[in-house]
């Protein structure tokens, strides 16, 4: 088979695998959303919001996958991240559904599961030899969306003020600033401190959602995690600024 034919065959297999995975997960999101809506007496728009949110993720995957995933298989690691994205969609649909203890408990359970899976996908990708730029970006964007949604729900819970939204907005503000200052778009070397800050942030926001956690304690936990996250962003920003000259011709 000519090389072009081989590439086309690999892309076809890759897209079929991705479509199968996203389709099954989309159906699971719909079923879980309907069940949760009935069990928790959520609004009639909860299930449609969850399905629509995940459908957007699925469309983005299909659109960007072939150019950034150089393998013929979607890979188990991406399926794990896909499951995390499904949990984020179910969480995001809870925004605007109220702050009843049963709703916050459900949110904390979903968030805890999403955080736990975050420690799995990277290891699976390396173990299976299917690590890719797509997988790394998919994982990072899922993390960012998870933090943003958890921050919104933490505010919705009434345990913390609107300042907690900075937890989710920091990363998006950093990316937006890169449009004006190109040196902010420079790749950063992997650092444990950066991963730790993200993990602490997610765990802290999940704890805030747990019914029974005293609001003062939740506020202290969320504030401490936010300070750590701000410190991490500040360290990276200062390093990028100090090396901005390296990008000039």
C-alpha positions as CSV (number, residue, x, y, z in Angstrom):
1,X,0.0,0.0,0.0
2,X,1.4,3.5,-0.9
3,X,2.5,5.7,2.0
4,X,-0.5,8.0,1.5
5,X,-2.8,5.0,1.7
6,X,-1.1,3.8,5.0
7,X,-1.5,7.3,6.5
8,X,-5.2,7.5,5.4
9,X,-5.8,4.0,6.9
10,X,-4.2,5.0,10.2
11,X,-6.2,8.2,10.4
12,X,-9.4,6.3,9.6
13,X,-8.7,3.7,12.4
14,X,-7.9,6.6,14.8
15,X,-11.1,8.5,14.0
16,X,-13.2,5.4,14.2
17,X,-11.8,4.6,17.6
18,X,-12.3,8.2,18.8
19,X,-15.8,8.3,17.5
20,X,-16.7,5.0,19.2
21,X,-15.2,6.2,22.5
22,X,-16.9,9.7,22.4
23,X,-20.2,8.2,21.3
24,X,-20.3,5.6,24.1
25,X,-19.2,8.2,26.6
26,X,-21.8,10.7,25.4
27,X,-24.5,8.1,25.9
28,X,-23.2,7.4,29.4
29,X,-23.3,11.1,30.2
30,X,-26.9,11.3,29.1
31,X,-27.9,8.3,31.1
32,X,-26.0,9.5,34.2
33,X,-27.5,13.0,33.9
34,X,-31.0,11.7,33.6
35,X,-30.6,9.4,36.6
36,X,-29.0,12.3,38.7
37,X,-31.7,14.7,37.6
38,X,-34.4,12.3,38.9
39,X,-32.5,11.3,42.1
40,X,-31.6,14.8,43.1
41,X,-34.7,16.6,41.8
42,X,-32.6,18.8,39.5
43,X,-34.0,21.2,36.9
44,X,-35.3,19.9,33.6
45,X,-32.3,21.5,31.8
46,X,-29.7,19.6,33.7
47,X,-29.4,16.6,31.4
48,X,-29.5,18.7,28.2
49,X,-26.7,20.9,29.6
50,X,-24.5,17.9,30.5
51,X,-25.0,16.3,27.1
52,X,-24.4,19.6,25.2
53,X,-21.3,20.3,27.2
54,X,-19.8,16.9,26.4
55,X,-20.9,17.1,22.8
56,X,-18.7,20.2,22.4
57,X,-15.8,18.3,23.8
58,X,-16.4,15.4,21.4
59,X,-16.5,17.8,18.4
60,X,-13.2,19.4,19.4
61,X,-11.6,16.0,19.8
62,X,-12.6,14.8,16.3
63,X,-11.5,18.2,14.8
64,X,-8.0,18.2,16.4
65,X,-7.1,14.6,16.9
66,X,-5.6,13.6,13.5
67,X,-3.1,16.4,13.4
68,X,-1.7,16.0,16.9
69,X,-2.0,12.2,17.7
70,X,0.5,10.3,15.5
71,X,-0.9,6.8,16.3
72,X,-3.5,4.6,14.7
73,X,-5.2,4.0,18.1
74,X,-7.0,6.5,20.3
75,X,-5.3,4.9,23.4
76,X,-6.5,4.0,26.8
77,X,-5.0,7.1,28.3
78,X,-7.2,9.3,26.2
79,X,-10.2,7.2,27.1
80,X,-9.4,7.9,30.8
81,X,-9.2,11.6,30.0
82,X,-12.5,11.3,28.1
83,X,-14.1,9.9,31.3
84,X,-12.7,12.9,33.2
85,X,-14.2,15.2,30.6
86,X,-17.5,13.4,31.0
87,X,-17.3,14.1,34.8
88,X,-16.5,17.7,34.1
89,X,-19.6,18.0,31.8
90,X,-21.8,16.5,34.6
91,X,-20.3,19.0,37.0
92,X,-20.6,22.0,34.7
93,X,-24.3,21.2,34.3
94,X,-24.7,21.6,38.1
95,X,-23.9,25.3,37.9
96,X,-27.2,27.1,38.5
97,X,-28.8,24.1,40.1
98,X,-28.7,25.4,43.7
99,X,-26.7,24.8,46.8
100,X,-28.7,22.0,48.5
101,X,-26.4,19.6,50.5
102,X,-27.4,16.7,48.2
103,X,-26.3,18.6,45.1
104,X,-23.0,19.7,46.7
105,X,-22.4,16.1,47.8
106,X,-22.9,14.9,44.3
107,X,-20.6,17.6,43.0
108,X,-17.9,16.6,45.5
109,X,-18.2,13.0,44.5
110,X,-17.9,13.8,40.8
111,X,-15.0,16.2,41.4
112,X,-13.2,13.6,43.6
113,X,-13.5,11.0,40.9
114,X,-12.2,13.4,38.2
115,X,-9.2,14.3,40.4
116,X,-8.4,10.7,41.1
117,X,-8.4,9.9,37.4
118,X,-6.0,12.7,36.8
119,X,-3.3,10.6,38.4
120,X,-4.0,7.8,36.0
121,X,-4.1,9.0,32.4
122,X,-0.5,10.2,32.1
123,X,0.8,6.9,33.6
124,X,-1.3,4.9,31.2
125,X,0.0,6.9,28.2
126,X,3.6,6.3,29.1
127,X,3.0,2.7,29.9
128,X,1.3,2.0,26.6
129,X,3.8,4.1,24.5
130,X,1.0,6.3,23.2
131,X,2.0,9.7,24.7
132,X,1.3,12.5,22.3
133,X,0.9,16.3,22.0
134,X,-2.9,15.7,21.7
135,X,-3.0,13.7,24.9
136,X,-1.0,16.2,26.9
137,X,-3.2,19.1,25.7
138,X,-6.4,17.2,26.2
139,X,-5.3,16.4,29.8
140,X,-4.3,20.0,30.5
141,X,-7.5,21.5,29.1
142,X,-9.6,19.1,31.1
143,X,-7.7,20.1,34.2
144,X,-8.3,23.8,33.5
145,X,-12.0,23.2,32.8
146,X,-12.3,21.1,36.0
147,X,-10.8,23.8,38.2
148,X,-13.0,26.5,36.6
149,X,-16.2,24.5,37.1
150,X,-15.2,23.5,40.7
151,X,-14.5,27.2,41.5
152,X,-18.0,28.1,40.1
153,X,-19.6,25.4,42.2
154,X,-17.6,26.4,45.3
155,X,-18.9,30.0,44.9
156,X,-22.4,28.6,44.4
157,X,-22.2,26.6,47.6
158,X,-22.0,29.9,49.5
159,X,-18.9,28.7,51.5
160,X,-16.5,31.1,49.7
161,X,-16.8,34.4,48.0
162,X,-16.5,35.3,44.3
163,X,-12.7,35.6,44.7
164,X,-12.5,31.8,44.4
165,X,-13.2,32.2,40.7
166,X,-9.6,33.4,40.3
167,X,-8.6,29.8,40.8
168,X,-10.1,28.9,37.4
169,X,-9.6,32.2,35.6
170,X,-5.8,32.5,36.2
171,X,-4.9,30.0,33.6
172,X,-7.2,31.5,31.0
173,X,-6.0,35.0,31.8
174,X,-2.4,33.7,31.3
175,X,-3.3,32.2,27.9
176,X,-5.1,35.4,26.9
177,X,-2.1,37.6,27.9
178,X,0.0,35.5,25.6
179,X,-1.8,37.1,22.6
180,X,-0.2,40.5,23.5
181,X,3.1,39.3,25.0
182,X,4.5,36.5,22.8
183,X,7.1,35.6,25.4
184,X,4.3,34.2,27.6
185,X,3.7,31.5,25.0
186,X,7.1,30.0,25.3
187,X,7.1,26.4,26.4
188,X,8.0,25.7,30.0
189,X,10.0,22.8,31.2
190,X,8.0,20.3,33.3
191,X,8.1,21.2,37.0
192,X,6.7,19.2,39.9
193,X,5.7,22.5,41.6
194,X,3.3,23.3,38.7
195,X,1.6,19.8,38.9
196,X,1.4,20.0,42.7
197,X,-0.2,23.5,42.5
198,X,-2.9,22.2,40.1
199,X,-3.5,19.1,42.2
200,X,-3.8,21.0,45.4
201,X,-6.2,23.5,43.8
202,X,-8.5,20.7,42.6
203,X,-8.5,18.8,45.9
204,X,-9.1,22.0,47.9
205,X,-12.1,23.0,45.8
206,X,-13.5,19.5,46.1
207,X,-13.1,19.7,49.9
208,X,-15.0,23.0,49.9
209,X,-18.0,21.3,48.3
210,X,-18.2,18.5,50.9
211,X,-21.3,19.1,53.0
212,X,-20.4,19.4,56.7
213,X,-17.1,21.2,56.1
214,X,-17.4,24.5,58.1
215,X,-17.4,27.5,55.8
216,X,-14.5,29.1,57.7
217,X,-12.4,26.0,57.1
218,X,-13.4,25.8,53.5
219,X,-12.5,29.4,53.0
220,X,-9.1,28.9,54.5
221,X,-8.4,25.8,52.4
222,X,-9.5,27.5,49.2
223,X,-7.5,30.6,50.0
224,X,-4.4,28.7,50.8
225,X,-4.6,26.7,47.6
226,X,-5.2,29.9,45.6
227,X,-2.1,31.5,47.1
228,X,0.0,28.5,46.1
229,X,-1.5,28.6,42.6
230,X,-0.7,32.3,42.3
231,X,2.8,31.7,43.5
232,X,3.3,29.0,40.8
233,X,2.0,31.3,38.0
234,X,4.2,34.1,39.3
235,X,7.3,32.0,39.2
236,X,6.6,30.9,35.7
237,X,5.8,34.4,34.5
238,X,9.0,35.9,36.0
239,X,11.0,33.1,34.4
240,X,9.4,33.8,31.0
241,X,9.9,37.5,31.4
242,X,13.6,37.0,32.3
243,X,14.1,34.9,29.1
244,X,12.0,37.0,26.8
245,X,15.2,38.3,25.1
246,X,15.9,34.7,23.9
247,X,12.9,34.9,21.6
248,X,14.1,38.1,19.8
249,X,16.0,37.7,16.5
